[in-house]
Amino acid sequence: MSDETARQIEFPLDRAFTFVESGPVLLISTRQHGKSNLMTVSCHASMGFEPSLGICLGPWNFSYAALTATGECVVAIPPASLMEQVVDIGNCSGESMDKFAHFGLTEQAARQVQAPLVAQCLYNLECRVVNRTLVDEYNFFVLRGVAAWRHAAPADTRSFHAVGDGAFIIDGEIINLRQRMSKWQDCI
């Protein structure tokens, strides 16, 4: 690699989130006052090896009020085949519609929380809010998983990732390097 191709050029700071978006796009399921809701989230962070994660929800979202009031949700990972519906879910409010019915998704009873699992998703993680100290300043909720589920026979096993500018990356080829992870065998 020449020095010219290795050179860094300035990038707009207000767009830097586009290259640090982490995991797959998520659906967050909540339930309050007998009403289930879904919202799309791409701003989240894995927090260690136990099933904990942080998610950002703004107070302008209908799901924010439900998560704040109930302290529980389901984090679901949709397959790439649902990408258009997931984007559309993020562009409307559950305050005025039943998103499960409108988008043809199936609620499945969770075991530990009132929020429903999303039957069509690859994985569902029942969660409880365990830390709210960053909510006021950053809209950041820390969740801990209390039960985990996987789809029994998904037709599409690919998840997808937001790039932050309306574009998405669909998971593709899987490279298995488990044998090289000699220091981390107890984690895989």
N, C-alpha and C positions, 0 to 999 in steps of 0.2 A: 504494500500500500504506500503510495507516495504521500509526501507531506501535504500536497494540495488536496487529495481526497480525504485525508484525516482531519482537515481543518473544520473547526466549529464556526457556525454563523449564528448571529443573534436570532432568537425566536420570541414572539410576543408573549410577555409574561402572563397576560390575561387569558391566553390560550394554552398555557403549560399543562393544565389538567388533561388535555387531550392525549398526552403521551404518558401519563401516569395512571390513567383509568386502569383499574385492576382486574377483578374477576368478571364473571359473566353477568349479563343483565339479569336482574331479579324481578320477580313479582312478590310484593308484600301483601299478604292477606290479613285483614283485620275483621273483627266482629264486635259491634257495640249496639246495645239496645235491640238485639235480634236481627241486625242488618249486617250482612257480610259485604266486604269491599276489597278491591284490588288496586294496587298502584304499581307503577313501574319505577325501578330504582337502578341506577348504574353507579351511583356514588356510594361505595361501601368499602370496607376493609376487613380482611381476615385478621384475627387477633390471637395468634398463638396456636397451639396444637389442640387445645380443647375446643369444642364447638362454640366459639365466641366470635362475634363480628360486630362491627359498627356500621350503622347506616345513617345517611342524611335524609331527613324529611323536613320540609319547610312548614311553618305554621299556616300557610295558605292552602295546604293539602288537606282534604277531608280525612285521609288516613292518619295524619298527624294527631288530630283530636282523639281518634279512637285509640291509637297507640299510647298517647299520653294518659288517657283515662283508664284503659284496661291493663297496660303494662305487658301486653303479650301480642304476638303475631305469628304468622307462618312465613318463612322465607322460602320461596319456591324458585327453582331454576328451570325455566322453560326451554324446550328444544328449539332449534333454529326454524323448524317448520311453523312455529307460532310467532315468528319475529314481527310480522306486520300487525297481528292482533296486539302483541305486547306494546308496540309503539303506539297504537291507537288507544290502548288502555291508559297510557301516560298522557294522552291528549284530551281526556274528558274527566268529569268529576263524578265520583260515586255518590255525591250528595243528591244528584238528580236522576240517577239510573242504577239499575242492577247490572253491574259489569259482568258478573258470572253469566247471567242469562243473555245479555246483549252480545257477548263475545263467544258464546257457545262453550263455556268452560264448566266443568263439573266440580261442585263442592264435595269434599269427602271429609267426614268427621275426623278431627284430630283426637288424640288420646289425652294430652296434657293441657291443652289450651282451647279456648272457645273459637278462635279463628279457624276457618276450614283449610284443609289441604287442597291443592289444585291437582285434581286427578291426572290431567294431561301432562303435567310437568315431569321432568326427569328425576328431580329430587325435591323433597319438602323437609324443612327443618322447623319444628315447633320451637318457639323461642319466648323467653321472658326478658323484659328489660331489667338489667342488673346495675346499670349506672346511668344516671341522668345529669351528671355534673357538667357535661359539655353541651347540653341541649340549648340552654339560653343563649350562649355565645355562638355556637357552631351548628345548631340543629342536629347534633350527633348523638344518637342513642347507642349504647352498648348493650348487645343482646347475648344471651347464653342459650344454646340449644338444650332442650329437655327431651326431645324425641326426634328421630330421623327416619325418613322413608325414602324409598326409591321406586320408580316405575317398574312394574314386573316385566314388561316386554315392550319397550318403546320402539316405534317405527323409525324414529330419528334420534340418534344419541348425541348429536352435536349441540353444543350451547353456542351462544354468540355474545360478543363483547362490543360495547359502545366505544367509539373513538372520541366522542365528545362534540362532534360537529355534524351530527345527523347521519354519519356513516357507521357501519358495523363490520366486525370481522367474525366470520363463522369459523368455529374450530374445524380443523382439517386433520391432516395426517398425525398420528400418534407415534412418538418415538419413545420406546421403552429403554430407559437407562437405569433401571432399578439395581442391576448388578454393580453399577459404578457408585451407588449410594452407600458405600460401606460404613460410613460414620452414622448413617441414619436408618439402619435396618429396623430398629425398634419402632420407627414412625411410619413405615410403609407396609 
